Structure formats: structure tokens, C-alpha cells
């Protein structure tokens, strides 16, 4: 499966994202031609190779008019609800009525909607009334539409992202100083349910445009898993950071498709263990009965050879994670243990149920385990077999085998 992994250890902005996609092979001429379909005036693009901390990549800039005022990562004030320029209601038809492909138009509008919705909520105005001042309007349109064009050119890969990490400190917005993450960035990521962390870089790392691109395109946020890198693109930001290079690393490759989902049940349990070399069999037996009566999922002990050539036992208790402390206390109080090791373990469990089967000796309860709708385990209940064996005066193993055969029959 074609996958684009965004390694956002130093954040993400629109221009860094586009720089990385161009470095991956998106054609700059095609990008210019597609952006020309917007009939947007007053800017020209500049692409060059640059370095941050001796890492080479692509620097993407939007230059406005003849003033050569340009934006890169963090070069312009944040957009807002009350600045002069285009509002969202004016930007939507600019995209919708263009000759861009339907996918690019749909995705670009969705990214813009995330920004406008966040800004509208922050400032208490409808999203259509949110204004993007002139610099913000042009560079946002170019960045967002350009990103969608470049993704389309790269074959619309599945997009995964690293954990979202922003800087710390303060940023100057059009409305004053605000703490990082910027209000719109935080709102956009919160609306998507993306977890965000901060680092000690005293600068903004994730811009609202970068956050909106992540929120719209990234399927998940975490470390790389089973990704075979075919090409690596570096998008260069507009600043020299103190704690990390101001770059976005984009990895284009192949990832294994997720395995087909099963209908098994999952949960997490606590595994409590202690090594004992000075406990009597009677106390061990008593502890097992007491722990099971208190709701342990299982209790067992395994012979082990301990230090100083002493034979001993490894006592293990399986219990619900919420009961780990109470069972740890029970082990310390009821056995000779001086300490208890505790780990959490994931379980995969068959969907379970009971059914009654008829045997030549009578009815027996059988525990059934199903996976994806099929019975793959059938275990006759011991107490049911024991009772029936006593009533019919036959060996319990005969009742057990008869019940298992009956459970395995197609009609069972």
C-alpha cells in the first residue's frame, strides 16, 4: 500500500509540506499550471534548495506582487476574524468554480473549512465570515490547494503522521500575543481528537495550516511501523531552530496492509509474579483457594531452580488490572514474598458461550469458543460431566469424550 509518512518532529506548515512533496518528486511546473486554474493574481512562486543544520531539502515560498514580500514558515501573522482581505465565503467559490480536479477541489475546501471553523469558534463568528488578511489569504490558498495538487500528482497515498509536537512560549498573532500552541492550531487538532505534546523549542512548530493538513489527511499519529522507504523528501522551514532542524521529513514508501480484523475479544490484565523458596505446600494451597475466591482470573505455581541451588516455586496470579494492588497485598500478606513483580498483558479471547449437548448418558454443558463465527473450541464442563458420571456410574472420561464428540457434530 502506497504510504506517505510525515515525520513532524519539528512541526509542520503549509510551505514545509509543499517543499517536502516537491522534494519527493511532485512536478513544480505541473503545480504552477494547476494553481493557475484558480485565476488568483498578485503572487509568484519560488522554489530553491536550502539547508537546515546541514540537511538539504526544498524551500517553497510565495512572493506577493512586486514587493517581494514573501511567506515561509512563520513569516506572516496568523489569520483572524477581523483583518482585511478575503473571507471564507469568498474563497470557497474561488476554489469550487475553478478547473481543478474534483478531488483537489473537495480536499482543499475541506482543509479550509477546518481553519475557518476553528477561527470562527475562537472569535465567535460564523465560519463564512472569517477573514484572511491579504497575505494570509493568498499564501493559504496557494499552500492548501498546492498541497492537494501535489498529493494528487503523487498518487494520493495513504498518509500517516508522527506524534504532533509543538513548541512552547508565545506567538504574536493579528490579535495580540498568545501562548503556543496558537489558538487556531489547538482548536483544529482538538476538533479532530489529535493528541498534542510540547517540547522546549521556544517557537511555533505547527501552524494552523499545517494542523489543518494533518487533521484532514493523516489517518493516525504514531511511530513508523513496517514502512519500506522508497523516497525521502525534506521540506525546509524559514527559521533556524535551537533544539531541532526546522524541516519536515516526508517518507514515501510501501506499508503492509493491516491484517484482516478478527471478531475476537480483547482486554488487558495484570500478571503478578513472585519467586518463593521458603513456603509450605499447605500455605501455597490455601493462598490459591483464597485468591480464586477473591476473583483472580487464574492462580498457578511453577517449579523453578533459584539462587544458591534452592528449589522453589514461581507463583503467578492473573487478575483484572484494577485489582492488581489488592492481589499484590494479598501475596505479600499471605505468602513469604518480600516483593511482587507486576506487568500488564494484552489478551485476545475467543467469543465464548455455553450450549447443552445430548450424549448417551444425558445432557452435558459445553463451553464453546468462536472465531469469526466458527466454533473452533469446545470444552465439556467438568462439573457437568462429573455429576452425570456419578448418576450413571460410568467413568468420567467416557462422559467427557461423548460430550466432546456431540459438540463437534455438525448439528451441535
Secondary structure, 3 states (H helix, E strand, C coil): CEEEEEECCCCECHHHHHHHHHHHCCCHHHHHHHHHCCCCCCEEEEEEEEEECCEEEEEEEEEECCCCEEECCCCCCCCCCCCCEEEHHHHHHHHHCCCCCHHHHHHHHHHHHHHHHHHHHHHCCCHHHCEEEHHHHHHHHHHHHHHHHHHHHCCCCEEEECCEEECCCEEEECCEEEECCCHHHHHHHHHHCCCEEECCCCCCCECHHHHHHHHHHEEEECCCCCEEEEEEEEEECCCCCCCCCCEEEEEEEEECCCCCCCCCEEEEEEEEEEEECCCCHHHHHHHHHHHHHCCCCEEEEEEEECHHHCEEEEEEEEEEHHHHHHHHHHHHHHCCCCCCEEEEEEEEECEEEEEEEEECCEEEEEEEEEECCEEEEEEECHHHHHHHHHHHCCCHHHHHHHHHHHHHCCCC
